[in-house]
Amino acid sequence: MYRHSNALQLVAGRKGGEMIVHRLFLYAAIVASASFFIRRYIKVRASARAAARLDACLAARRRDASERGNRG
């Protein structure tokens, strides 16, 4: 643990070190939440695209079935 805190002091510098460390953690939290929301948005878009593809496929199958029914 001593080495870890020493590294943090080295990263932060002697004066105002805690503020810089807090800022680093804040940036890390912002990046993590942004990437989470971006991933979620991509997943929603992909699922919407898959649902549209499924609807198109089912419509085509219904159309084929109705054409076969009309031909008798």
C-alpha positions as CSV (number, residue, x, y, z in Angstrom):
1,M,0.0,0.0,0.0
2,Y,2.9,2.3,0.7
3,R,4.2,2.0,-2.8
4,H,0.7,2.8,-4.2
5,S,0.2,6.0,-2.1
6,N,3.8,7.0,-3.1
7,A,2.9,6.6,-6.8
8,L,-0.3,8.7,-6.2
9,Q,1.8,11.5,-4.6
10,L,4.2,11.3,-7.5
11,V,1.4,11.6,-10.0
12,A,-0.3,14.4,-8.1
13,G,2.7,16.3,-7.1
14,R,3.3,17.7,-3.6
15,K,1.0,20.7,-3.6
16,G,-2.7,20.3,-4.4
17,G,-2.2,16.6,-5.0
18,E,-5.5,15.4,-3.6
19,M,-7.4,17.7,-5.9
20,I,-5.6,16.4,-9.0
21,V,-6.2,12.8,-7.9
22,H,-9.9,13.5,-7.3
23,R,-10.1,15.1,-10.8
24,L,-8.5,12.0,-12.3
25,F,-11.1,9.8,-10.6
26,L,-13.8,12.2,-11.8
27,Y,-12.6,12.0,-15.4
28,A,-12.4,8.2,-15.1
29,A,-16.0,8.1,-13.8
30,I,-17.2,10.4,-16.6
31,V,-15.5,8.3,-19.3
32,A,-16.9,5.1,-17.8
33,S,-20.5,6.4,-17.7
34,A,-20.3,7.8,-21.2
35,S,-19.0,4.5,-22.6
36,F,-21.8,2.7,-20.8
37,F,-24.5,4.9,-22.3
38,I,-22.9,4.7,-25.8
39,R,-22.8,0.9,-25.5
40,R,-26.4,0.9,-24.4
41,Y,-27.5,3.2,-27.2
42,I,-25.7,1.0,-29.8
43,K,-27.4,-2.1,-28.3
44,V,-30.9,-0.4,-28.5
45,R,-30.2,0.6,-32.1
46,A,-29.0,-2.9,-33.0
47,S,-32.1,-4.5,-31.4
48,A,-34.4,-2.1,-33.3
49,R,-32.7,-3.0,-36.5
50,A,-33.1,-6.7,-35.8
51,A,-36.8,-6.2,-34.9
52,A,-37.3,-4.4,-38.2
53,R,-35.5,-7.2,-40.1
54,L,-37.7,-9.7,-38.4
55,D,-40.9,-7.8,-39.2
56,A,-39.8,-7.6,-42.9
57,C,-39.1,-11.3,-43.0
58,L,-42.5,-12.1,-41.4
59,A,-44.3,-9.8,-43.9
60,A,-42.5,-11.5,-46.8
61,R,-43.6,-14.9,-45.5
62,R,-47.2,-13.7,-45.1
63,R,-47.1,-12.3,-48.6
64,D,-45.8,-15.6,-50.0
65,A,-48.4,-17.6,-48.1
66,S,-51.2,-15.3,-49.4
67,E,-49.9,-15.6,-53.0
68,R,-49.9,-19.4,-52.7
69,G,-53.4,-19.3,-51.3
70,N,-54.7,-17.1,-54.2
71,R,-53.1,-19.4,-56.8
72,G,-55.1,-22.2,-55.2
